[in-house]
Amino acid sequence: MTKPKAPAPKFTLSPDDLVLLHWLDEWRLASVPLIAALRDTTMQAVYYRLKRLGTGPGGLGLIEGADVVAGWYRVFYLTRKGQARIESPYATTTPQLSRIAHDLAVAEVCGVRGTLAGWGAITSERAIAREVYLWRTDLQAQQREWEKRQRRRESGPAVPPKPGTVGPWVGLPGGRTHTPDSVIRRDEDGSLIALEVELSMKDDRRIREILTAFANDDRFVKVLYYTSSEAIAKKIKAITADINATAINTGEGGTVQVRTHLYTPAHSTKYTPPPKKETAGDAA
């Protein structure tokens, strides 16, 4: 006779558990020091919470951990079960190696610093991207309906619906859009501040396109760039100055207010192991 399996342990999710699950869903992933800084607690407490919520023996299976880069802290992200538990509006994703450093930096700058500093209502890139998707889907449906009416020669607008910028993103040439890494919406007037994290050098044309788009969108009053490179900061400042000078001299286009901040990861990436204890053999 087979012995019946012991029932799986039952845990009740605390308010702090739910806050962490929603935060991970919004910012994609985090490391243990990053979560400790966000929750103002110890790394040991974070490890205990992640073990209880994780996929290991006795865990709830809501959070998964992965060693993605040698010498870095493990990163943690929601499982499909975790997203279902909080009824996430986003598609399930796993960490992409090419984006790990950028996603961790965005999580630290916008998700942790912004939250702790009380920057206000912060919209993540993931939320903005979902808005873009829904907006494009609706626009495409309108265009298909217009084409159907044209074929049937029914009454309606004479021209097809054109894309308009309605969410916290900016339009680029060729009908493309640019989604900031995060957006702050100011309570007093509803104006927007774009947050960008740049860890690698973009070509001049791409940076100019993005900054020009912000300059020509009256909703954005400021762009904050966080970068780990003085060279990147210098390039952004030079292109900003050129855009503003051209707008002032020609009277065409808008100006853009940009602030650059040098950023050094404080909690998110590199793991420094404790010093090795010296033994009698080492000393000899």
N, C-alpha and C positions, 0 to 999 in steps of 0.2 A: 504494500500500500504506500503510495507516494505521500510524502509529507506536504501539506498545503503551504504555499508560499506565504511568508509574513506580509501583512499589508504594508504598502508604502507609507512612509511617514507623512503626516499631514501638517502643513505649515499654513498659517494665516499670514497673508501679506500685510505688512504694516504700512502706514502712510509713507514712511521713508523708503520702503521697498518700491512702492508705486511711483514715487518721485524719481527714483533712480531708473526704473524701467522706462518711464516716459522720457527722461533726459537722454538715455541711450538711444531711444527710438528717434529722437529729434536730431541728435548730433552724430549718429552712426556708431561710434566706438569710443573707448576710453581706456586708459591704463589705470592701475591701482593708485599711484600717486595723484593722478588727475582727479579721480573720484574722491580721494581723501581730502584734497584741497577744496573741492566743491562742497562736500558735506561737513567740512571742518572737523574731521575725525582722524583717527590713527589708521595706518595702513593695515594693522592687525585686525581692526574692526571691519575694514573693507574686505579683507580676505575671508573673514568669517561670513559676511553677508553674501559675497559672491559664491562661496562654497554652498551655502544654503539655497541660493537661487540658481546654481549652475547645473551642468549636465552630469556631474560625477555621481558616485553612489550616494543615495539618500537625498540628492538635490531635486529641485522642482523642474529642472530642465528649461528654465526661462532665459538663461544667459549662457553663452559659449565663450570660451577663452582660446586664444591661439598665439603661438610663438611665430611671429611673421618675419622678424628681422633679428639676426644674431646680435646679441649684446643689448637688445632693447627689452623694456618691460613687455609682458604679455598684453595683448589688447583683448578687450571684452566687448561683445555685441549681443544683441537680442537674437534668440532663435525664432523660428516660425511660431513655436508655441508661446514664446514670450510676447511676440507681437499680437498674437490672437488674444492673449490674456488681457491686454490693455486696449484691444480693438484698434490697432494701429491703422492709419490710412495709407501707409506706405508699403511698397513692395519689399519682400524679404531680400536682403543683400548680405553678402559676406565681404570681409575686408579685401580690397584690391591692393596688391603689393605696390603698384605704381602710384597709389593715392594715400598710402598709410601716413607718410610724414605730413602731407597737406591736411588730411582729415583730422589727425591728432592736433595739429597746430590750430585749425579752425575751432575744434572743440575746446582747446585751452583758451584761446584769445576771446572767442565770442561766447562759448557756452559756459566757461568758468569765470574768466575775468569780467565779462559783461554782466553776468548774474551777480557776482559778489560786489561789483562796483555800482550796481543799481543803475545800469545804463537805460533802463526802461523796457518797453516792449520790443524784444528782439525776435525777428523772424529768421529762421534758419534757411540755408540754401536748399535743404531738402523740402521744406514747406513751399518755398518759392518755386522750385522746380515742379512740384505737383500742381501749383496754380498755373504755371506755363502750360503743362500738359492738358489740364482741363480747359484752359482758354483756347489752345490750338484745336482741341477736339470739338469744342463748340463752334469755333470759326469754320472748321472744315464742314461741319454739319450745315451751317448757314450757307456756305458756298455750294454744297451739293443741292440744297433746296432751291437756291437761286437758279442753278443750271437746269433743274427739273422744270421750274416754272418757265424758263426761257424756251425749253423744248416744247412745252405745252402752249406757249404763247399766252400765258396767264398774266394778269396784271401784277405789278410789283415794281421794285426799284429797277431803274434802267442800268445800273452798274452793279457788279458783284460786290459783296461786303469786303472791305479792306481791313487788314489787321490793324488794330489800335493798341497802344500800350495802356493796359488797364491795371496791371499788377505791379508789384515792387521790383520790376526789372526794366531794362532799357533796350531800345531797338537799335540794331546795327544795319549797315548796308546789306541789301539783298534779302530783306525780310527776316534776317537772323535776329536772335535776342541774346543778351548777356545777363546772366543771373549772378548777382553779387554773392559772396560767401555768406553774408548775413546782412540784414537791414534793421536799423533802429528806427522806430516810428515815434516822433516826438509828440507827447500828449498835448502840448499847448496849441499846436497849429496843424498837426498831422503831417508835417514835412518829414522827409526821409534822410537818413544818413547811411551811406553804403559802407560796409566793412569788407575789406579785401585782404587776404593773406597770400603773399607772394614769396615763395621759397625758391623759385627757379626763374631764370631770366626769360621774359617773353620778347618777341621781336618788336621793334619800334612801331611798326604799322598796327599791330594788335593792340598795344597799349594806347596808341593815339585814337584808334577807333572807340575803345571803351571810354576813355576820358572825354572825348568829344561827345559821345552819347550822354554821359552824365551832365556835361556842360549845357546841352540842348534840352535837358529835361528839368523843368522848373520844380518838380517835386523833390529832387535831391538837392539839399543845401550844402552837403559836405561829403567827401570821400575820405575814409581813414584807411591807409595802407599799413599793414604790419608785414615787415620783411626781415629776414635774417642777414641780408646782404646790404652793405653800404653802396655797392655798385648799382643794385636794383633801385634803392632809394634815390640815388643821384639821377638815374635815368628817368624815373617817374617825375621828379621835380623839374627836370629840364623840359620834358614834353609838356608838362602842365604849364610852365611859363610860356612856352611857344604858343600853345593853344589860346591862352588868355591874351597874350600880346597881339595875336592875329585878330581876335575878336574885337579888341579895343581899337586897333588901328583901322580895321575895315568896317566896323559896325555890323558885321555879320556873325551870326552864331552867338552862343553864350559863353560865359566864363565858368570855371569850375574851381571850387575851393578844396584843396587836397592837403592832408596832413600825413606825413610818413613817420612811422615809429619803428625803430630797430627792435626786433623781437628775438629773444633767446629762449628756447623751450625750458620751462622751469620744472614741469612735472610729467611731461608726456612721453618722452622718447628714451634717451640714453639711460642705461642701467649701470650704476657704478657698484660693483660688488664690494663687500666689506673687506678691509685689509686682512691678508692672510696672517694667522697667528704664527709667530716665530717659535720653532721647536728647538730643542737642544741640538738636533742634527743640523738644522739650518744655521744656527749660530756658529757651529764648528766649521 
